[in-house]
Amino acid sequence: GNVYAFIGAKGGVGSSTICHNASWILSEALQSDLVIADLDLAFGTTGLDFNQDPVQGIAEALSSPERLDEVLLDRLLTKCSEHLSIFAAPVLLERDYDLQSDACESVIDVVRQNVPYVALDLPHLWTAWSKRLLLQADEVVITATPDLANLRNAKNIIDLLKQSRKNDNMPHLVLNMSKMPKRPEITARDFEQALDVQVLAEIEFDAEKFGQASNNGQMIEELNPKAKAAPIMRDIAMTIAHRQEVRQEKKSALGFLEKLKLKRG
């Protein structure tokens, strides 16, 4: 299976939201099984965003990676829709989460052997295991907001990926929460020039739609297919999967001619 890693240039920039929306769209559009692995074990939001309250999840797999097989995986996953399942974070602070790189790699390997798509929702922290998963992913999506700290951090991540993944695809950059009222911002063009990558997508600040979707446990396209961010999320999903979506025109000339023939007949 293909592994897509999503990481924020800073905390709170909406990387998880991008990950969850793009993953849901992929599973629906391609009608293929996809698993989201929430690796923010203490504060992950995957369960909340999909309106689920799983009893077990990824922590059980990571604690005994050698026991993980197809049967146990099926028991630990939480099914959200026909094709989308989540490997939820426990979100319990009584436990310590000192993850081992080998354990993370082993668990993700088992998942990718069982489904065609795996999305890694990585927390904003830098450890041996997060770095390893990032470097080994098929595609990397970096989410940033348009300020100086995000620009610096995104540059550091992209420089490392370019250096360590010379034969892999370039990382994708998503600018999130742009055009926030009264906030001075660094433009997408400035980001592109400084980082030497093209901005894959720019999502405008929309507290109402995103807040409502989050509180409802819905994806943006589920809440409102006409929302400005809905087609942008779809473009992100299709780009990382290297798929081209054929958009249906509302009125096609061929359909009109067919109707004309029927009327005449």
C-alpha positions in Angstrom: 0.0 0.0 0.0 1.0 3.6 -0.5 1.9 5.6 2.6 1.0 9.4 2.8 2.6 11.3 5.7 0.9 14.5 6.8 2.9 16.9 9.1 2.5 20.5 10.2 5.3 23.0 10.0 4.1 24.2 13.4 1.5 22.9 15.9 -2.1 24.0 15.3 -1.8 24.7 11.6 -4.5 22.2 10.6 -2.4 19.3 9.3 -4.7 16.7 10.9 -7.7 18.4 9.3 -6.1 18.2 5.9 -5.1 14.6 6.5 -8.6 13.5 7.5 -10.4 15.4 4.7 -8.0 14.2 2.0 -8.1 10.6 3.3 -11.9 10.5 3.5 -12.2 11.9 -0.1 -9.7 9.3 -1.4 -11.6 6.4 0.2 -14.9 7.7 -1.3 -13.6 8.7 -4.7 -11.5 5.7 -5.4 -13.7 3.3 -3.5 -10.6 1.8 -2.0 -9.7 0.9 1.6 -7.7 3.4 3.5 -6.5 3.5 7.1 -5.6 6.7 9.0 -3.0 6.1 11.6 -3.2 8.7 14.3 0.4 8.9 15.8 -0.4 11.8 18.2 -1.1 9.3 21.0 -1.7 11.8 23.7 -3.7 14.5 21.9 -4.8 13.0 18.6 -8.1 14.2 17.1 -8.9 11.4 14.5 -11.6 9.9 16.7 -13.3 13.3 17.3 -13.2 14.3 13.7 -14.9 11.1 12.6 -17.3 11.1 15.6 -15.9 7.8 17.0 -15.0 6.7 20.5 -12.8 3.6 20.0 -11.8 1.5 23.0 -8.7 0.2 21.4 -6.3 1.5 18.7 -2.8 2.1 17.6 -1.2 2.1 21.1 -2.1 -1.6 21.6 -0.4 -2.4 18.3 2.7 -0.3 19.1 3.1 -1.9 22.5 3.4 -5.4 21.0 4.2 -4.9 17.3 5.3 -8.6 17.0 1.7 -9.7 17.8 0.1 -7.6 15.1 -1.3 -9.7 12.2 -4.3 -9.4 9.9 -6.8 -10.7 12.6 -5.6 -8.4 15.4 -5.4 -5.4 13.0 -9.0 -5.9 12.1 -9.9 -5.9 15.8 -8.0 -2.7 16.6 -9.2 -0.7 13.6 -12.3 1.4 13.9 -14.5 1.5 10.8 -15.8 4.9 9.9 -17.3 4.2 6.5 -17.3 1.4 3.9 -13.7 2.0 2.9 -12.3 4.2 5.7 -10.9 2.9 9.0 -8.9 4.7 11.7 -6.1 3.5 13.9 -7.1 5.8 16.7 -4.9 7.4 19.4 -5.7 6.5 23.0 -5.6 10.2 24.2 -4.9 9.2 27.8 -2.3 11.1 29.8 -1.8 8.5 32.5 0.4 6.6 30.1 3.8 7.4 28.8 4.3 7.2 25.0 8.0 6.6 24.3 7.7 5.1 20.8 10.4 3.0 19.2 11.3 3.5 15.5 11.3 -0.2 14.8 7.9 -0.7 16.4 6.3 2.2 14.4 7.8 0.9 11.1 6.7 -2.7 11.9 3.1 -1.6 12.6 2.8 0.6 9.5 4.3 -2.3 7.4 1.5 -4.6 8.6 -1.2 -2.0 7.8 0.2 -1.3 4.3 0.2 -5.1 3.5 -3.6 -5.2 4.2 -4.9 -1.9 2.6 -3.9 0.0 -0.6 -3.7 3.4 1.2 -2.3 4.5 4.6 -2.4 8.1 5.8 0.0 9.0 8.7 -1.3 11.8 10.9 2.0 12.8 12.4 2.2 15.2 15.4 4.3 18.3 15.4 7.4 16.8 17.2 10.8 15.7 16.0 11.9 12.3 17.2 13.8 9.3 15.7 10.5 7.6 14.8 8.7 10.6 13.3 11.7 11.4 11.2 12.0 7.8 10.0 8.3 7.5 9.1 8.5 10.9 7.2 11.5 9.8 5.2 10.0 6.4 4.3 6.6 7.7 3.2 5.7 7.6 -0.5 4.3 11.2 -0.4 4.7 13.9 2.2 2.3 16.8 2.8 3.5 19.7 4.9 0.8 22.1 6.1 1.8 25.6 7.0 0.1 28.9 7.9 1.5 32.0 6.1 3.9 33.4 8.8 7.7 33.5 9.3 8.0 30.6 11.8 6.1 28.3 9.5 8.2 29.4 6.5 11.4 28.7 8.4 10.2 25.3 9.7 8.8 24.2 6.4 12.1 25.1 4.7 14.0 23.0 7.3 11.7 20.0 6.7 11.8 20.3 2.9 15.6 20.7 2.8 16.0 17.5 4.9 13.6 15.6 2.6 15.3 16.8 -0.5 18.7 15.8 0.9 17.5 12.4 2.2 15.0 11.4 -0.6 16.8 12.4 -3.7 15.0 9.9 -5.9 11.6 10.4 -4.3 8.8 12.8 -5.1 9.1 16.3 -3.9 7.1 17.1 -0.7 3.8 18.9 -1.2 3.1 22.2 0.6 -0.4 23.3 1.7 -0.9 26.9 2.9 -3.8 26.8 5.4 -5.8 29.5 7.1 -4.7 32.3 4.7 -6.4 35.7 4.3 -7.2 35.9 8.0 -8.6 39.4 8.7 -6.1 41.9 9.8 -3.2 39.4 10.0 0.0 40.3 8.1 0.9 37.3 5.9 3.7 36.0 3.7 2.3 35.3 0.3 2.2 31.9 -1.5 4.6 33.3 -4.1 7.1 34.2 -1.4 6.8 30.7 0.1 7.5 29.2 -3.3 10.5 31.3 -4.0 12.0 30.7 -0.5 11.4 26.9 -0.5 11.8 26.2 -4.2 8.5 24.1 -4.2 5.1 24.9 -5.7 2.3 25.5 -3.3 -0.1 22.6 -3.9 -3.1 24.3 -2.4 -4.1 27.5 -0.5 -7.0 27.2 1.9 -8.6 30.4 3.1 -9.5 31.0 6.7 -13.1 29.9 7.3 -13.7 29.6 11.1 -17.4 28.9 10.6 -17.3 26.0 8.1 -14.3 24.3 9.7 -15.5 24.8 13.2 -19.0 23.4 12.4 -17.5 20.4 10.6 -15.2 19.7 13.6 -18.0 20.0 16.1 -20.3 17.7 14.0 -17.6 15.0 13.4 -17.9 15.6 9.7 -15.6 16.3 6.7 -15.9 19.6 4.9 -17.4 18.0 1.8 -19.9 16.1 3.9 -21.0 19.2 5.7 -21.3 21.4 2.6 -20.1 20.2 -0.9 -20.3 23.8 -2.1 -17.9 25.1 0.6 -14.9 26.9 -0.9 -12.5 24.4 0.7 -14.3 21.3 -0.6 -12.8 21.2 -4.1 -9.4 22.2 -2.8 -9.4 19.2 -0.4 -10.4 17.0 -3.4 -7.5 18.4 -5.4 -5.0 17.6 -2.6 -6.3 14.0 -2.3 -6.2 13.4 -6.1 -2.7 14.9 -6.5 -1.0 12.8 -3.8 -2.7 9.7 -5.2 -1.6 10.6 -8.7 -5.1 10.4 -9.9 -6.9 12.8 -12.2 -10.6 13.3 -11.6 -12.9 13.8 -14.5 -15.4 16.4 -13.4 -18.9 16.0 -14.8 -20.3 19.0 -16.6 -23.9 19.9 -15.6 -25.1 19.9 -19.2 -23.3 18.0 -21.9 -23.9 18.4 -25.6 -24.0 14.6 -26.0 -26.7 14.3 -23.3 -28.7 17.1 -25.0 -28.6 15.4 -28.4 -29.7 12.0 -26.8 -32.7 13.7 -25.3 -33.5 15.4 -28.6 -33.4 12.0 -30.4 -35.7 10.5 -27.8 -38.2 13.3 -28.2 -38.2 13.0 -31.9 -38.5 9.2 -31.8 
